[in-house]
Amino acid sequence: MKKILVLYYTQTGQLKDIVNSFISGFNSSLCEFEIIEVQPVNSFPFPWTSDTFFGAMPDSVLLKGTELQPFNLKHSNYDLVVFAYQPWFLSPSIPATAILQDSKVKAVLKNTPVITIIGARNMWLNSQEKVRTMLKESNAKLVANAALVDKAPNLVSVLTVMRWMFEGKKEASENLPASGVSEQDIYAMKAIGEISQQHLTENNLSSLQQKYIEQKAIEVDANLMFVEKRGGKLFSLWANFISKQQNKVLWSRIFKWYLIIAIFAIAPIVLLVYGIFFKPFLGNSIKRQKQYYLEMN
C-alpha cells in the first residue's frame, strides 16, 4: 500500500476539482491518501477587492508565507507527495509558499518524490522555478509537473479572470467565455492520475514527466514564455521597491495601473516586434528553453 500525501490551498475551489480528478485515477486498494486542504489563519477574501489583491503582490513575489491554521500529518514519511498550487503574480500563492516553508512539510519532503500540479491563468514558469528551488532546499525529489491553464487568448483571459476575481463570476457572459481551466481539462487529470499510479507502483517515477508531456498535461507557449521571463524580473523590482515603502497601499495602486498599461498597451507591441524581427531567428534557442521548462524536474 503506497502512502500518498496531498497538500494544497484553493481560494476559488478550482484547484480542489483538479486535485480530486487526479486522485480519482488512482486505485484506492493500492494507495492510501492523506489529503490536506491547508487554510491560512487570515483568509484571503474571494472575490478579491482591488487593494487586497494588488497588496498581496510583494509578499507573493518575495516568497513571504503566512501563518497557517494547524494541521497534522499522519505519517513521518510518504511514498509520494502531491503538491498542488496556484500562481499569484508569477509566483506561488502566499499560502502555497507557506506550505512549503512549514517545518512539518519540509521534514516529510526530504528524499521523497514530489508531483506538482498547477492551476493557472496561463503563466506558470516563474512560479514553478521558485517551487522547484524550495523543494530542492528541502531535499525533495521533483519527479513530475502538470500545468493546467485557461486556454483563452491572453488578453481575453485577463478580462475573464478579472471578472472572476473581482466579481466572483466564472461563467461565460454574452461577450466573454468562462474563466479558468476548462471542465474537459480538469476531467483529463483522471488519466494523468492513472498514469502516475502505474509509474508509482512500478517504482518508475523517473520517466513520469515524459508521459505527462506526451499526454499534454504540460505545454509551453513560446510567446507567453517571452512575456513571462521579462515580467518576472519587473515584478521582482516592483515587489522589492513596494516592500520598502511606508505607504504600501499607494504604491500597490500605482503598480496596478502600471500592470494594466503593460498588459494591454505595451506587451502587444513588444510581442509584435518580437514575433516579426526576433522569433524567426531564435528557433533553436526557443526549443531549448521550452524543453527546459517541460522537463524541469
C-alpha positions in Angstrom: 0.0 0.0 0.0 1.6 3.3 -1.2 1.2 6.2 1.2 0.4 9.5 -0.7 0.2 12.9 0.9 -1.7 15.6 -1.0 -1.3 19.2 0.0 -3.0 22.2 -1.5 -4.7 25.5 -0.9 -7.6 26.7 -3.0 -9.3 30.1 -3.0 -11.9 29.5 -5.7 -12.4 25.7 -5.4 -11.0 25.1 -8.9 -7.8 23.5 -7.6 -9.8 21.2 -5.4 -11.6 20.0 -8.5 -8.3 19.4 -10.3 -6.9 17.5 -7.3 -10.0 15.3 -6.9 -9.9 14.5 -10.6 -6.3 13.5 -10.4 -6.8 11.4 -7.3 -9.8 9.6 -8.9 -7.4 8.0 -11.4 -5.7 6.0 -8.6 -6.8 2.6 -7.4 -7.8 3.1 -3.7 -6.9 -0.6 -3.0 -3.3 0.1 -3.8 -2.9 3.6 -2.4 -3.6 5.3 1.0 -4.3 9.0 0.5 -3.9 11.7 3.1 -5.5 14.9 1.7 -4.9 18.2 3.4 -6.6 21.4 2.2 -4.5 23.9 4.0 -6.0 27.2 5.2 -4.3 30.4 6.3 -5.1 31.9 9.7 -6.0 35.2 8.0 -8.0 34.1 4.9 -7.8 35.9 1.6 -11.2 37.2 0.5 -12.9 36.0 -2.6 -14.0 37.8 -4.6 -10.9 40.0 -4.1 -11.0 43.7 -3.5 -8.6 45.6 -5.8 -6.4 46.8 -2.9 -6.2 43.4 -1.3 -5.3 41.7 -4.5 -2.6 44.1 -5.6 -1.4 44.5 -2.0 -0.6 40.7 -2.0 1.9 41.2 -4.8 5.1 42.0 -2.8 4.7 39.0 -0.4 3.8 36.7 -3.2 6.9 37.6 -5.3 9.2 37.8 -2.3 8.1 34.3 -1.1 6.8 35.6 2.3 4.5 33.0 3.6 1.6 33.4 6.0 0.6 31.7 9.2 -1.4 28.6 8.6 -4.2 27.0 10.6 -2.8 24.0 12.5 -2.7 20.7 10.7 -1.2 17.3 11.5 0.4 14.7 9.3 -0.4 11.0 10.0 3.0 9.6 9.0 6.6 10.7 9.2 7.3 9.5 5.6 5.4 9.0 2.4 5.9 7.2 -0.9 4.8 10.3 -2.8 3.8 13.9 -2.1 1.4 15.7 -4.4 1.7 19.5 -4.1 -1.0 21.5 -6.0 -0.9 25.2 -6.1 -2.0 28.4 -7.9 0.4 31.1 -9.1 -0.1 34.7 -7.9 1.9 37.4 -9.7 4.1 34.8 -11.5 5.0 33.3 -8.1 3.4 30.6 -5.9 0.4 31.9 -3.9 1.2 33.1 -0.4 -0.5 30.1 1.2 1.3 27.8 -1.2 4.7 29.2 -0.2 3.7 28.9 3.5 3.0 25.2 2.9 6.5 24.5 1.5 8.0 26.6 4.3 6.2 24.6 7.1 8.6 22.6 9.2 6.4 19.5 9.3 6.1 19.6 5.5 9.8 20.1 5.0 10.6 17.1 7.1 8.4 14.7 5.1 9.6 16.2 1.8 13.2 15.1 2.5 14.2 12.3 0.0 10.5 12.0 -1.1 9.2 12.0 -4.7 7.0 15.0 -5.4 4.5 15.7 -8.1 3.4 19.3 -8.6 0.1 20.3 -10.1 -0.5 23.9 -11.2 -3.9 25.6 -11.9 -3.0 28.9 -13.6 -4.4 31.6 -15.8 -1.7 30.9 -18.4 1.7 31.8 -16.9 3.4 29.4 -14.5 7.1 29.2 -15.5 8.4 31.6 -12.9 6.3 30.2 -10.1 7.4 26.6 -10.8 11.1 27.7 -10.8 10.5 29.1 -7.3 8.7 26.0 -6.2 11.4 23.8 -7.6 14.0 25.8 -5.6 12.1 25.4 -2.4 11.6 21.7 -3.0 15.4 21.4 -3.6 16.1 23.2 -0.3 14.0 20.5 1.4 15.9 17.8 -0.4 12.7 16.6 -2.1 12.8 14.8 -5.5 10.6 16.6 -8.0 9.5 13.8 -10.4 6.7 15.4 -12.5 4.8 18.6 -13.1 1.4 19.1 -14.6 0.3 22.6 -15.6 -3.4 23.3 -16.3 -4.2 26.7 -17.8 -7.0 28.8 -19.2 -6.7 28.3 -22.9 -8.4 31.5 -24.0 -6.3 34.1 -25.8 -4.1 36.0 -23.4 -5.9 39.3 -23.3 -9.3 37.6 -23.2 -8.3 35.5 -20.2 -7.1 38.7 -18.5 -10.6 40.1 -18.8 -12.3 36.9 -17.7 -10.1 36.3 -14.7 -10.6 39.9 -13.6 -14.3 39.3 -13.8 -14.0 36.1 -11.8 -11.5 37.6 -9.2 -13.3 40.8 -8.5 -17.0 39.9 -9.2 -17.0 36.2 -8.5 -18.4 35.4 -12.0 -16.7 32.4 -13.5 -19.4 31.5 -16.1 -19.5 32.8 -19.7 -21.2 36.0 -20.5 -22.6 37.4 -23.7 -19.2 38.7 -24.9 -16.6 36.6 -22.9 -16.1 32.9 -22.4 -16.0 31.2 -19.0 -12.9 31.8 -16.9 -10.4 29.3 -15.6 -9.3 25.8 -16.6 -11.9 24.0 -18.7 -14.0 21.2 -17.4 -12.6 19.0 -20.1 -9.0 19.6 -19.0 -10.0 19.1 -15.3 -11.6 15.7 -16.2 -8.5 14.7 -18.2 -6.5 14.8 -15.0 -8.1 11.4 -14.1 -6.0 9.8 -16.9 -2.9 11.6 -15.5 -3.6 10.1 -12.1 -3.9 6.6 -13.7 -0.5 7.1 -15.4 1.0 8.4 -12.2 -0.2 5.4 -10.1 1.2 3.0 -12.7 4.6 4.6 -12.5 4.5 4.8 -8.7 3.5 1.1 -8.3 6.2 0.1 -10.8 8.8 2.3 -9.0 9.5 4.0 -12.3 8.8 7.7 -11.5 11.9 8.8 -13.4 10.0 8.5 -16.7 6.8 10.0 -15.5 7.4 13.5 -16.7 7.8 12.3 -20.3 4.4 10.7 -20.1 2.9 14.0 -18.8 4.4 15.7 -21.9 3.0 13.0 -24.2 -0.4 13.4 -22.7 -0.2 17.2 -22.9 -0.6 17.6 -19.2 2.0 20.3 -19.6 2.7 22.7 -22.5 4.9 25.8 -23.0 3.8 28.7 -25.2 6.7 30.5 -26.8 5.1 33.9 -26.7 4.0 33.6 -23.1 7.4 32.4 -22.2 8.9 35.5 -23.7 6.5 37.8 -21.8 6.7 35.9 -18.5 10.5 35.9 -18.3 10.6 39.7 -18.6 7.5 40.1 -16.4 9.1 38.1 -13.6 12.1 40.4 -13.5 9.8 43.5 -13.4 7.6 42.0 -10.7 10.7 41.4 -8.6 11.8 45.0 -8.9 8.3 46.3 -8.0 8.0 43.9 -5.1 11.3 44.9 -3.6 10.5 48.6 -4.1 7.0 48.5 -2.6 8.1 46.3 0.4 10.4 49.2 1.4 7.8 51.9 1.2 5.9 53.3 4.1 2.7 53.8 2.1 2.4 50.4 0.5 -1.3 50.8 -0.4 -0.5 53.9 -2.6 2.4 52.2 -4.4 0.4 49.0 -4.9 -2.3 51.1 -6.6 0.4 52.7 -8.8 1.6 49.2 -9.6 -1.9 48.2 -10.6 -2.1 50.9 -13.2 1.4 50.1 -14.4 0.4 46.5 -14.9 -2.8 47.3 -16.7 -1.0 49.6 -19.1 1.8 47.0 -19.6 -0.7 44.1 -20.3 -3.0 46.0 -22.7 -0.7 48.5 -24.4 3.0 47.7 -24.0 3.1 43.8 -24.2 1.1 43.5 -27.5 3.6 45.9 -29.2 6.6 44.2 -27.7 5.2 40.8 -28.8 4.6 42.1 -32.3 8.2 43.3 -32.7 9.5 40.1 -31.2 7.4 38.0 -33.5 8.5 39.8 -36.6 12.1 40.7 -36.0 13.5 38.2 -33.5 11.4 35.0 -33.1 12.0 33.7 -36.6 15.7 33.6 -35.9 15.6 32.1 -32.4 14.1 28.7 -33.2 16.8 26.6 -31.6 17.0 28.8 -28.5 13.3 28.8 -28.1 13.2 25.0 -28.4 15.9 24.6 -25.7 14.0 26.9 -23.4 10.7 25.2 -23.9 12.3 21.8 -23.3 13.9 23.1 -20.1 10.5 24.1 -18.7 8.8 20.9 -19.9 11.4 18.7 -18.2 12.2 20.9 -15.1 12.1 18.1 -12.6 
